[in-house]
């Protein structure tokens, strides 16, 4: 899957997107990485919708991030702002197919809410 941009209506949420679909990439995620830039997003793609497969951790991530969970229809089913480093387990409230990790503050900056539909371009 290739994604160039993530948008909400006409508003660009991210235009520097890295897609993680394989197990090693998804396991590593943002561990030991530098803080993402303002327009950078990481999209984790699951095989199906699941709370368990969409769970994540913040071990060895040294900065806060915002996370958005989307269902297969690209609707936001959960979001969390300012997840803190070394949180051992974060489980979404509902099953999700896509998990988007971005710089801390992006959810508020873009006025994102549960129920919004995003698009991958």
Buried (B, 14 or more C-beta within 10 A) or exposed (E): EEBEBBBBEEEEBBBBBBBBEEEEBBEEBBEEEEEBEEBBBBBBBBEEBEBEBBBBBBEEBEBBBBBBBBBEEBBBBBBBBEBEEEBEEBEBEBBBBBBBBBBBBBBEEBEBEEEBEBEBE
